[in-house]
Structures are given as C-alpha cells and as structure tokens.
Amino acid sequence: MEEVGAIETIGAAEFEESTVNQWSVVKATGGSPPKQRSLHVGVVCGNGLYIFGGYDGANRVNDFYKFDFQTLKWAEVHARGEHAPTARDRHVAVSHKNCIYIFGGYDGSNRTNDFWEYNCDRNEWQPVENCAGPAPTPRHSHSGVEYQDCMYIFAGYDGNYRADFHQFSFDERDRRWSTINVKGTTPKARYRTSAVVYRNKMLVFGGHDGAKHLNDFYEFNFDTLVWTLLQNSAKPPPSPRDSHIAVIHGHNMFLFGGSTVTARNDLFKYAIEEQVWEEILPSQAVGTKNSHNSHSPPCPRFCHTGAVHNSSLYIFGGYDGQHRLNDFRSFKLAEEINVVIPPSSLIEDQRQILHDASFSDVSFVVEGQRVHAHKVFLARCSYFRAMFESNMKEAREQEIVIHNVGHPVFKVLLEYLYTDKIEIPFNMAMELFSAADQFGVERLKKICERTILTSINIENSATILQAADSHNAAGLRKSCLDFIMTNFDGVSKTTAFEEMGRANVGLVFEILKQRP
C-alpha cells in the first residue's frame, strides 16, 4: 500500500500577503482540513469552497468539507436528513444557484450514474430522481459544467471511452436529461479531460483516449451546438496530459498540473479572445524546491481540484506519484476588487410592500378584512393571472372577495407569491396546503407537504390522510397511508381515526383491506 503523506500542514494563521502571479500557502484560522486525497471534487458555492469524496490511498470516501473564505475556517459538513451520496471518486460537481450537484463516479466496485443535490441554505442532501429523458450511462472520469440553468456532462469512461454529450435542465417545472445532437468537428472519445465555460462556449483541453495523453483543444458553442477544433497558437500549448484542472478568470483560461506519465506543476494561461497560450512563471521563488518557502509553486500533482474565488486560483490535494496530498495553495491571478456590496434587500422590500395601500392596484376581502396587493406579483399564480386577463366580474372590481380561506392563511399565501420564500408553522401547514391547492400554487403545496410529513405522528395522521384525500394529493396520501399501516394499532385508537371513520368510511375500508 502506498504511503499516505501531506506536503503542507495547515495551521492557524491568516492568508499570507501575495502579489499577482505568486503562489501562497492558504492557512486556516480554525478547523481541520480534509485528510489527504486525490480524485475528489471541489466547487465554490456562495462564500465557501466545498470538497467532497475522493480516494485517500486505501478507500473511497464520502466526507464533505467547507472552507469559508470569510472566516478562513475549515469545517466538516454534517448534512441533515438520511440521504447522502455514497463514497466515490472520479465524479463531477457543479454549483447552481445555492446548490451543489454531484454526478456519477466510481465507488470501488462499480461505476455509477446517480445524481445528488446539496442545498447550501438547508444543509441537506437529496437524490435527484424521477427526471424525464435518458441519463448518461454509469461512468467515471467525465467532465461537467453549468451553463444557463443546465448542467452538461461530457465524455468519461463507462467500460468504453466516451465522447457523448448530455444536458440536464434544472427547470423545476421540467427537470430532464437529454442527449445533445452536436455538429462540427467532434472531439475523440476520452476521459480525465478538463472543461470550462466562457460566455456561450465550453472549452475542452486534453485528457487520455485509452492509448495516449492528449493536448488537443476544442470549443463547443451552446447556441449553434457546433464543436470546433482550436488551432494551436505560435506559442506552444501545454504538453499532452490528463487529470489536470482548468478554470476561467476574466477573458483567460488557466490550466494547472496533470499527468504526462509523470506529475506536473506547470501553470498556463490561454488568452481566449487572442487565442494565445502562455506559460506563467511565478513572480518569486521561480523553480525553487524549498518546501519551506511559502511562495514556491505547489509540488507536481494530478487528480487534484481547483477553483477560482475573488481573483485567486485555489488548489487542494491530489497525487504526486507517491503520496496523496492535502495541501491548500492559492495563486493570485489579478488584484482583488474589494468593493463591499451590501446584501440584497429585494425579498424583504417585496415583503414590505405586500400590504402597502399606496402602491396597491388590487385588494381582497378575506373574512371581512382588506388585504392590499399588486397584480404584478399575483400573476405568478395561474389562478390570479387567468382572473386578471379574463372578463370575469372580479377582474373589473377593485375589491375581490375570497371564500373558504382564512385571513392569516391568505396573507401567508400572498407572502409566498411575493418572495418565493416562506417559513410555515405546522399548525398552519394543512390550511395553507388547502389554499395552495385552491389557487393552484403547486410548489407551495410541495413545501407544505414536506412540513406536514416532518411532523406526522400517531395522533394527527388520520386527519392528514383525510385532507390529502380530499385535495387529491397523491404523494402525501400515500405517505400517510404508509405511516398508518406501520402504526395501525396506535392510530386506530385515536379520536382522529374515529372521526375519519364517521366522515369517510371508505378510507377506513381501504386501510383495513391493505392490512396483512
């Protein structure tokens, strides 16, 4: 078994001062970094660099870490819930909005094509399932990028070297996989290539085709779906390699390290508009082999990870040919722009104008109380949009009377339409679910359903089942039935179960028929 070692020890200190084109050791002010590993992923989401999985020299792992760029602290992430990706390496990760998505990899026995979402705000993993369209085959060593609300998976190894290209749409209304029918000069099959997005294009460099290392360079246009082979500039491109990393900053692509049979630590810049390659030599300690010099380049490595944050390239871990690593280094690509931008107040501003009569163009009467609102926000709801666009009497009136919904519940429903973000107390969840069903707000129904199911118990399960049945909520109904079947002896003795029997004897018969 290979010896597992570390090149740098990450201690408790601040970032060291550095200039442009200079490497620095990143030292945390607290927490413990991930242990040594290669074949892991690293992705920036919000103010953190997240590291997941990889190979530590003995086992695939599924531990999960975050480095916070504001506090300069490492922390192991312990997500809520029962779901989490299994241990793996050679997978891909992308960030989209406030979530991290992980696809595929190798678990030590099998290639996988499972798909996971980590919500950074909720600290929660969820499998991405029941999506339309054919997913990519189980594979490892593929590439993945995010572009305009979609994730793209390119190449990899599924038992054969691949050059196929897949798209996943993050659209909540139609999450689906599709295979892209590309045109132009298509790259040959490969794995361990790099892929980055610049404007409306994806740039792919190098990799391995099963016989040799590659240094061909391709551009894919997302608008025309055309692949183009980019010609080498007058200056030589990086040597053929795989297992390197590439990132975009400004109008340049940066490429670091990789394997050319031996590990590399060279750094290249490709000026995209000028189509020129240039090797970047650090401004200090060029070529030094003194591991104590904090500004010397990282040791040669491959199967590492890299990401850009605030004008610096960050490198973590990898394999130098003998040892797995867990050193953490940065390379300053440009002077940082330190303009403090206040946090967005959009959501709070919209919440504040909900009941402001001075800007309102429609009002409702709910349980005798007036609620001021704005059509531009209500148009998110198909029910209200249809009302305002029709010749219905309500559309012509200044005040619209709302029936069968309580005043507090209606105000919360409107708050959701204004902000898309709501905290639902359990004692309101069922009434709000009913209101969301009445007005056709499907996403809010799902949020209510989750709140309800996290609080289901023996005393309230029969009541929830009745409500789910009356509103044709198939998922909630099935979950309630499963709970009742599992806990029938307790549920059947509750007052709620007796009331359900008087109100809907058909449900009782359905339960009794399913009992063994």
Steps between C-alpha positions, in 0.01 A plus 500: 500500500626846415610726781253777569665835569445873499712769341372792710365517853216748518534696821318785669601816315370762261539500123855601416549817300559426134536683174359421158659189343612368836420176680413506872418248767141539620494457877176468687414685820314197634360157431668197347540458123399188311748216527732416212322399182486500121222463243268719711293801394510860613244764416435857615147578615427826676786592731643148527714243322338157544706178474323166457617140473809362331758229570729514805741227388304220662130578463250709312346753738185709516598756761403857427688819594463874460765769509337832583672786317363754748602334827796308348387186683463138395197306623374152427145528367248274674189526287153449641280209402558137414621548142857552382711383206698182556881497505648554155776652289532632145157669517411857395340790685348830388331780691168652396336779699530392865549128426783259417433213261707178487478246219648154449840365600650171616418347841780242505291228336272666248468805282193705596263749340315610811431870532499706822405850608641672810309812607747736668225701672321197645817291554323204345579230241227368273520254210389650170255238377200442275638724226380468143735389221795256493777573750865445402626145544677416829849643464800660663771747398254714305473880494214721610413869465203728576360742241171694499296284740635173360774254589703338222684167523771424244709188429631261770532124530203260526686184395594686182652842449222742415448826311125531559347824624200524733291787635298517822245779544466644851155641411277405795204455263678257269816347640632274226804340339558525126778398261638788296513446124825681428648620172847588380836341581421280799776416752610138506394283793696570820497524875662725763471805279432853624193701405421865582238754388584839352203710390292276271775244442653197669875449465641145524872424527693174499424178683579138414347292220600159639823490301669835555483836669342782300551873466237576237280798575131535410227759526127419519248773421183460711298714258587319175585157655819497289838356607810675363862385524707798614831538323813527709645849528857597416597430859490129586196377695533287815647157438258204463353414841201381698367550855584872495271786602380800301314813614376825348585846630418808298577436134756228575505127564758374749626140500707344779677167551390159383670181391723458195602156637671702772331762718516867393481835676517736203243778466372630165279788393294495182387846388163406352434801279855505362525117488852501646659259749756621754676318782486701823806503721451614861631846577706367794687182584489380140616142482582472868467160665503634852178368655537756781464790258131583519511672160655210309275317251302198623671169448412314176166323519199363316143403597480818711223757502500870428259794510503880475381737770553876513778514237702208638538140387475249786655151479424221746649150530579254222767236442870565435579146383586377848277674751145628527501865600288740700694822454298812423659760271387814322632688198406863463373556146422871531470773758187443707212741463394566858178698460267411785158430353211503749285188506197502272183641653273395213307232688450714810399802291235294320376362830462854635285629211256207519250692716593852386182667376690791339643276225224237484300443181271225634356410838329197650242460774569193709285425804388864492858638500662684210833382357685733259703338220664548160404324180858476378584258784167320501550417130743228617185305594311361200166545682546874548661548158195340335271718714675824401520411130135392473170684490400363838315737729786478752748631243299821465452563871731677739430253780489124457329288765686181585301205636603181682840637613589652836647850514838397655537215250424722201759754615765226519404376152547851362830536684621188321394644161695819578817341638511132396631434851291417802525336840185297564394416856359149524170619644439695177648251253179307426287814453769654281522175302125524436529865393794422269291222349201734457713760316724253315835596658669163452844578644346637819295180528823299493658722768192452719507126432860478621416699815205272571694178449782610731241533779270205432424292809250250633257766619477705179563247221130421442413870475782555251384201296149642470632836382740338251217287363263793459764707315622214277853533641624158388849519652380624838215249500735207436743614771213527751369155407848349541534663842156380611566144380826495695341644815145367463453379858572848637328702227179295514450596865512876439206741490615616155465145364146473641407834342646384168284186521185711544594745225653265243441134570652418160844596628462268797404211271800578277732480801344177628530336157871578486571353842666159489 
